[in-house]
């Protein structure tokens, strides 16, 4: 009897210390970010580990991350590990239908352009699986244009062109006029500049810590692959190249290979859902 009570007590203590004793898991929606501020040095979710940013663990949640309960972990400077449970909830995403889209080559894509797109994807996808280095940024990130106009936000939108379904929209569009400067959101390294079929003139920047920002539909480049850039540095100009309905900046973010809404990184991080 005494042994049974001791075992129950031991299991209870282990559950509380590891986070299983949480009453209400912190909720975060698909495409969002949750933070854990506790003198952190390392963070983990699933089989993926990374460095903390300024003592905080940030857990980006992919656009189509499985809803439900997930375990996250953090290590502090003294080597202690703790874990918590987060609840990933379904995101709220718009439906967008572009009728009578003028650039029909982007609606009825030829076999040659489909092959081109696959070649371009083979260039881009490895950028999100690069070896993670120390973060070259702090949050919030800098604005990609000055001034940055407000937007209703169409991150994650379900899109159709002339009634034909297309891939989800994995960035946010900002209505900025042609020729306006586009700025790097943080220090980093240019890992790709290219003209892509759908994205048009595109710049990809690695900011360390698995964070890659993407700037699409540019009219031209002010940088080249291999360049180091500073926060606020001009990298190109707004245009409407590729599959664009008009001049605008398509801003995309991948963090630890998770597709997230860039707006969360442009605002005060204290507004993000937090773990205790």
C-alpha positions in Angstrom: 0.0 0.0 0.0 2.8 2.4 1.0 4.6 1.5 -2.3 1.5 2.2 -4.4 1.1 5.6 -2.7 4.8 6.4 -3.3 4.5 5.4 -6.9 1.4 7.6 -7.5 3.2 10.6 -5.8 6.3 10.1 -7.9 4.3 9.9 -11.2 2.4 13.1 -10.2 5.6 15.0 -9.4 7.1 14.0 -12.7 4.0 15.0 -14.6 4.0 18.5 -13.0 7.7 19.1 -13.5 7.6 18.0 -17.2 4.5 20.1 -18.0 1.9 17.3 -18.2 0.2 18.9 -15.2 -0.8 22.0 -17.1 -4.5 22.7 -16.7 -5.0 24.9 -19.8 -2.5 24.5 -22.7 -1.6 27.7 -24.5 -3.5 27.9 -27.8 -2.0 29.1 -31.1 -3.5 29.1 -34.5 -2.0 27.6 -37.7 0.4 30.1 -39.2 1.1 31.7 -35.8 3.9 31.8 -33.3 4.0 31.0 -29.5 6.8 32.1 -27.2 8.4 30.8 -24.0 10.5 33.4 -22.1 12.5 31.7 -19.4 16.2 32.3 -19.8 16.2 29.8 -22.7 19.2 28.7 -24.7 17.7 25.8 -26.7 14.3 24.9 -27.9 12.6 21.9 -29.5 9.4 20.8 -31.1 9.0 17.3 -32.4 12.4 16.1 -33.6 13.6 19.6 -34.4 15.9 21.6 -32.1 17.2 25.2 -32.4 18.8 28.1 -30.5 16.8 30.6 -28.5 16.6 34.2 -29.6 17.5 36.6 -26.8 16.7 34.1 -24.1 13.3 33.3 -25.6 12.1 30.2 -27.4 9.8 30.9 -30.3 7.8 28.0 -31.8 6.5 28.8 -35.3 3.4 26.8 -36.3 3.1 25.9 -40.0 0.2 26.9 -42.1 -1.1 23.3 -42.2 0.3 22.0 -38.9 -1.9 19.2 -37.5 -4.4 20.6 -35.1 -4.5 19.3 -31.5 -2.0 19.0 -28.7 1.8 19.2 -29.3 4.8 19.1 -26.9 7.4 21.8 -26.9 10.7 21.9 -24.9 13.2 24.4 -23.7 16.6 24.2 -22.0 18.0 27.0 -19.8 21.6 28.0 -19.1 21.9 25.7 -16.2 21.0 22.7 -18.4 17.5 22.2 -17.0 14.8 21.0 -19.4 11.1 21.7 -19.2 8.3 20.8 -21.5 4.8 22.2 -22.0 1.8 21.4 -24.1 0.4 23.7 -26.7 -2.9 23.4 -28.5 -2.8 24.1 -32.2 -6.1 25.4 -33.5 -7.4 25.7 -37.0 -6.5 29.1 -38.6 -9.0 31.5 -40.1 -8.2 31.9 -43.8 -9.9 33.7 -46.6 -11.2 32.5 -49.9 -10.0 34.6 -52.9 -11.2 34.2 -56.4 -9.5 36.1 -59.3 -12.0 36.2 -62.1 -11.1 37.1 -65.7 -7.4 37.1 -64.8 -5.5 38.7 -67.6 -2.3 36.7 -67.6 -3.8 33.5 -68.9 -0.4 31.7 -69.0 -0.6 31.6 -65.2 -4.1 30.1 -65.2 -3.6 27.6 -68.0 0.0 26.7 -67.4 1.8 25.0 -70.3 3.8 21.8 -69.9 7.0 23.8 -70.4 6.2 26.3 -67.6 5.2 23.4 -65.3 8.7 21.9 -65.9 10.2 25.4 -65.3 8.3 25.7 -62.0 9.6 22.3 -60.8 13.2 23.4 -61.6 12.6 26.5 -59.6 11.2 24.7 -56.7 14.2 22.4 -56.7 16.3 25.7 -56.2 14.1 27.1 -53.4 13.2 24.1 -51.2 16.8 23.4 -50.0 17.0 27.0 -48.7 14.6 26.1 -46.0 16.6 23.1 -44.9 20.0 24.9 -44.5 22.1 24.3 -41.4 20.9 26.7 -38.8 23.3 29.3 -37.6 23.1 31.8 -34.8 20.3 34.4 -35.1 21.2 37.6 -36.8 18.0 39.3 -35.7 15.8 40.2 -32.8 12.1 40.7 -32.8 10.2 42.6 -34.0 11.7 42.5 -37.5 12.1 45.7 -39.5 9.4 46.7 -42.0 10.0 45.7 -45.6 8.9 49.1 -46.9 8.8 52.6 -45.5 6.0 53.4 -45.0 4.4 50.0 -44.9 0.7 50.3 -45.8 -1.9 48.4 -43.9 -3.4 45.3 -45.4 -6.4 43.2 -44.7 -4.0 40.2 -44.7 -4.4 37.3 -47.1 -1.9 34.9 -45.6 -3.0 31.3 -46.1 -5.9 32.3 -48.4 -7.6 29.6 -50.5 -7.2 30.8 -54.1 -8.9 30.2 -57.4 -8.1 31.8 -60.7 -11.1 31.9 -63.1 -12.7 29.3 -60.9 -9.7 26.9 -60.9 -8.3 26.1 -57.5 -4.6 26.9 -56.9 -2.1 26.5 -54.1 -2.6 28.3 -50.8 -1.2 31.8 -50.5 1.8 31.4 -48.2 2.7 35.1 -47.8 1.1 38.5 -47.3 0.5 41.0 -50.0 1.2 44.7 -49.4 -0.3 47.3 -51.9 2.8 49.3 -52.7 3.4 51.3 -55.9 5.8 50.3 -58.6 9.4 51.3 -58.0 9.2 51.8 -54.3 12.2 50.5 -52.3 12.0 47.0 -50.7 14.0 46.6 -47.6 15.7 43.7 -45.8 13.8 43.0 -42.6 17.0 42.1 -40.7 20.7 41.4 -41.1 21.3 38.4 -43.2 22.8 36.8 -46.3 21.2 36.8 -49.8 20.9 33.1 -50.6 19.0 33.5 -53.9 18.0 36.1 -56.4 16.1 34.8 -59.4 13.3 35.4 -61.9 10.7 32.7 -61.2 7.6 31.8 -63.2 5.0 32.5 -60.4 7.0 34.7 -58.1 8.6 36.9 -60.7 11.8 38.6 -59.6 12.4 37.2 -56.1 14.9 37.7 -53.3 15.5 35.2 -50.5 17.4 36.2 -47.3 18.8 33.8 -44.6 18.8 35.6 -41.2 20.2 32.7 -39.2 18.2 30.5 -36.7 16.3 28.9 -39.6 14.6 32.2 -40.6 14.3 33.0 -44.3 12.4 35.9 -45.7 11.1 36.2 -49.2 10.3 39.2 -51.4 8.4 38.5 -54.6 7.2 40.2 -57.8 10.0 42.8 -57.7 10.7 45.0 -60.7 14.5 44.6 -60.2 17.3 43.7 -57.8 19.7 45.8 -55.7 21.5 42.8 -54.4 22.9 39.5 -55.7 23.4 36.0 -54.3 26.1 35.9 -51.7 25.8 39.5 -50.5 25.5 40.3 -46.8 22.8 42.8 -46.0 21.9 44.9 -43.0 18.4 45.6 -41.5 16.7 48.3 -43.6 19.0 47.9 -46.6 17.4 48.2 -50.0 17.3 44.9 -51.8 15.1 45.8 -54.8 12.0 47.7 -55.9 8.3 46.8 -56.0 6.9 45.5 -59.3 4.3 43.1 -60.7 6.4 40.4 -62.3 5.2 36.8 -62.3 1.7 35.9 -61.4 0.7 39.3 -60.0 -2.7 41.1 -60.2 -0.9 44.5 -60.0 2.1 46.2 -58.3 2.5 44.9 -54.8 5.0 43.3 -52.5 4.5 39.6 -51.6 6.2 39.0 -48.3 6.8 35.5 -47.2 8.5 34.0 -44.1 9.8 30.5 -43.3 11.0 29.9 -39.8 12.3 26.4 -38.9 10.6 25.5 -42.2 7.2 26.6 -40.9 5.2 28.9 -43.1 3.9 31.6 -40.9 2.1 35.0 -41.2 4.8 37.7 -41.5 2.6 40.1 -39.5 3.5 38.2 -36.2 7.2 39.1 -36.6 6.5 42.7 -37.4 4.7 43.5 -34.2 5.7 43.5 -30.5 6.6 39.9 -29.6 5.0 40.4 -26.2 1.7 40.2 -28.0 2.3 36.6 -29.1 0.7 33.8 -27.1 3.0 32.9 -24.2 3.8 29.8 -22.2 4.3 30.0 -18.4 
